[in-house]
Each structure stands twice: as structure tokens, then as C-alpha cells.
Amino acid sequence: MNLDDDIALAHRLADAAAAAILPHFRMVTAERKGDATPVTLADRAAEEAMRVILKAEVPRDTVIGEEFGATAGSSKRSWVLDPIDGTAGFLAGRPLFGTLIALVIEGFPVLGIIDQPVLRERWVGVMGRPTTLNGKPVRTRACRELSDATLATTGPHYFDDHDGTHFMELAAKTEHRRMVMGGDCYNYAMLATGQLDVVCEAGLKLHDWAALVPVVEGAGGTMADWNGDPLHAGSDGHVIAVGDPARLDDVVEALACAH
């Protein structure tokens, strides 16, 4: 599968999103969407900018975006967009948010970008190729024991009581003194770059995780649901990323052992 043209297109999408977002950084206030999550003018402007390019260049492809929903196409390809993953952090002036761009073919992500426009960091993951950060290959790190692992999650308040209990069982088996809270998609970028070992979240939608899979897996890690099964368009939003694939079974077992 030759994705060179799609990679170039994804870079143009990330450039357009960055140009729309940067003028608003540390300059905006939030509105509330119907589900009470915050949204900004920057979210909408960035997604609109990307949609204009996609409509002009790949009009047969489906487009699925966080802000404007799905525009159906006639091909078996979908571009999945999250213009600002980590809006709460963006509103707090923290440069740990990211623009997520994924190409999904027949339900599985084959191309993903995590772009942090303030820091000018761009991770590109492509099926069958090494993940890069600003053009240079990156790798996950080895983790000999789950007890040595640094675990990250966006925040415990995103888990319901049931999922939170399972997460805390996992946390108890990792190096909890180094556990990282906050970071959204940036945690997965740090895992791909060898700075974290495990990321665990629940309640994610396709636009939250599709771009992350090629980035993490192209760096030598693996992503799965909480049962250890590969992620696909029908997955239920329970997501784990593991830098060292040898620890996947340990993570799944820890998540399953809550009483």
C-alpha cells in the first residue's frame, strides 16, 4: 500500500490546522457543547480548514470530525479529525494538546499524525514504516516488569466508578510514584518517544484514538482495548497503549482483576 500521497496530504492538513489554532492560543474562552465538553473557535476553525482541503483533494473519501460529524463518501477510506485533542489543556494555556489526523481504511487506521503546533512537534505514524518525530525515527522503550512501568492517563475523573476501580488496580501494579495525570494525546506521543510505558483510558471515540495507533505501533509499541484485542472502528473506547508489547498481557490481567 503506497501512502506517500496521503502522507503529504496529512502534512498539509496539519499545517492548515496549526495556522488556524496558533492565533487563538492563550487568547480564547470556551463555549460548551451539548455534552458539556468545552469547545473553542480554534477547534472549529481548524476542522473547517482541514475539511476544505479534503473536499478539494479527496472528495470521495469520508470525513469524520469531532466538531462537525461525518460527511459520507463513496470510497472505503475515512479521514478522522480531532482539531484540538485536549481542549481543556489548550484553554489553560498548556502546550500539551494536539491535532489528530488519521486515515482509516476498512475500519483500521493506517496513517496517523499527532501535531503539537506550539512546540512545533509532529509525530507521523504509517503502517509498515517507522514512526518519526519531525522527520527523525523514534522508538518506545523496554519495560522489564509492570512494577517498573510509568503509567499515564488524562485524568481519573474521566472513568466511571466501574472503570475507575479497574484502572486503580492497574495503577497499584505500576510505579505509582511516577504516574502522570493530564496530557491527552501527548501521552501517546511521549510513549512513542520512549518517555512513558503505559497509557490507559476509557470513553474514547474514534477521533480520539485513530491517529494514535499508527504512531504508537510504528514506534514499536502496541495499542489494544482492555481485553487486549486490536482497536478498530467498532471498538468500545476502552484503550491501552503499551510501549513494550511484552507487557500487554500484564496490563490486561491487571485491569481484569478488580473485585
N, C-alpha and C positions, 0 to 999 in steps of 0.2 A: 504494500500500500504506500504510494508516494504522496506524502502530505506536504511537500515543500510549498506549494501554492497556498495551502491552508495555513501553514505556519506564518508565511509572510502576511496573509490577511489578518491573522490573530494579532500580530505585532501592530498592524495599522489600527485595529480596534483598540488595543491597549493605549496606543499613542493618543487616539481621539478621546478616550475616556479620561486620560490624565489631563489633557488640555481643558476638559470640562470641569474637572474636580479641583485642580490646584487653586484657581482664583477664589474658591469658597472655603479653603482650609483655614480654620480658626477665624472664620468670618460669618458663620451661619448659625441659625437656630433651627430647631426641629419642629416638624409637624407630627401628627400621629396618624398612622394608617388605621384601617378598620380593625386590625388585630392588636392595636395599641402599641405596635412597634414604631420606633422613630424613623422618619424619612426626611430627607433634605432636598433642596433644589439641586444639589450636586448629584444625588442619586439619579434623579430623573434626567438631568441634562446629560450625564454620562451614558445612560442607557439609550437615550434618544440619539446621541451621536453615533453610537455603535450600530443601532438599528438602521440608520440612514445608509451606512456603508454596506451592511449586509443586504439590504433591499436592492442596492445598485449592483452589487458584485455577485451575489449568490441568491437570486430571487426564488429559486426552487427549494431552498433549504428552510426548514422550520426554525423559528427563533423563539426561545423560551427565556423570558427575563423576569427578574424579581419584581420590577416596578410595573410592567405593562403586560404581563402574562404571556400567553402563547399565540404566535402567528403561524398557522399551519402552512407547511409547504408540501410539495409533491415528491420530494426526494426522500431517501431513508436517512438523511443527515439532519442533525439538530445542533444549532449553536445555543449554548446555555450561558446566560449572562447574569452576573451579580455585580452591579456597578460599584457598590461600596459594601463589601463584606466586613462588618464591624462598624456599623454606623454609630453606635454608642461611643466607641473609641474615637472615631472621627470627630464627633461633636465635642468630645473632651479635649481635642487638640492633640491626640496621641497618634503618632505616625505608625500605627500597628495594624491599620485596616488594609484592605487590598481590593483591587478589581480582579474578579474571577471570570475567565473566559474559557469555555470548553467546547470541543467538537465531539458530539456523541453520535455514533453510527450504530444503528440497530440495537440501541439500548445501552451500549458500553462506551465510556469515554476513551478516546484515542489521542486527544490533544488537550493540554491544559496550560493556562498561564495564570500565575499569581503575580500581579504587578503592584508594587508599592511606590506610587509616584513621588511622594515627598522625599523618600530616601533614594529614589532612582534605582530600585532593586527590582529585577524582573526574572522570575523563575519560569522556565519553559520545559514542560514535560511532553514527550511524544512517544507513543507506543513503539518499542523496539529501538529507542535511542536513549543515550544518557541524558539525564536532566541537567540543565545549565542554569547558572545564575549570572546574568549579564554576559552570557556567551561562554562562560567557563564551567566545566563539569563540576558537579557537587555529588557527595556521597553521604549516605546515612552512616551511623557509627555502630560498631558491635556492642552488644549488651549481654554479658555472660549469664546474668541472673536477673530475674524480675525484681529482686530486692535492691538491685543496683540502679534500676531504671528511674529516670526523671520523667514524671507524668505531667501532662498539661491538659487543661480544659478551659473553655471560655468562662464558665462560672457554675457553681453548684446550683444556683437559682434557676438554671435552665433545665434541670432534671425535675421530673415529678417525684413523689415520695418513693415509688417503687424503683424507678431507675436510679434515684439518688442512693438508695440503700446498696444496690449492686455496685455503683461507682465507688462508694466508700470502701467496699470490700476489696476492690482493686487497689484503691489508694493505700490501704493498710499494708498491702504486699509490695509496694514500691518504696523508693527512697522519699518518704513523705516530707522530709525536711527541705527538699528541693522542689516540691510540687509548684507548678506555675499556674496561676489563675489569670484569665484575660488573654487576649491575643487573637481570637478568632482564627481566620485563615493563616495568619502569620505564624501560628504554632506549627502548622504543617510545613511551611517553608523552612522553619528552623529545624524541624525533624529531618527534612530532606537534606539539610546542610550539616547535619551531624551535631546539633546542639541539644536536641531533645530525643527521648526514646519512645514514648507512647503518648498519643493524643486520644482522648475518649470523649464522645459527645452523643447526645440523643436529640431527637426532634428536628434533625436537619432535613432540608428539602433538596431537591436535585440541584438547584442553583448554588446551594451552599457547599456541595462536596464534589460535583462532577469534575471541576478543574483540578482538584487536589489529587485525584487518583493517578493520572499520568505523571505528575510532578513527584509524588512520593515513590511510586514504583520504578520510575526511571532512575531514581537515585539509589535504588537497592532495597527500599522498604516495601511494605505491603499494606493494603487497606482492605477492610472487610466489615461486615456487620457484626453484631455482638455474638452471633453464632459461629463466626469465622468464615462465613460464606462471602464470595466476591460481591462487590457492590454493582448494581445495575439500576436501570431507570425505575424499576419497580420496588427497590429496597425501601425499608420502612423508616429510615432516618436514624437508626442506631449505628454509629460509625466509630470504628477504631482505626488508628494508623500506628504502625509499629516499624521502627527503624531497622531493627534486626528481625527478619522473618522467623528466626528460630524461637522468638518469644511469643509468637501469635497464640499458640496453644495455651501458654501460661496465662496470657491476658484473658482469653475466652474462659478458661477454667476459673479464674479469679472472679470474673463478672457473674458467673453462674452459681457461685457458692453462697450467695446471700440467703439468710434464713427468713 
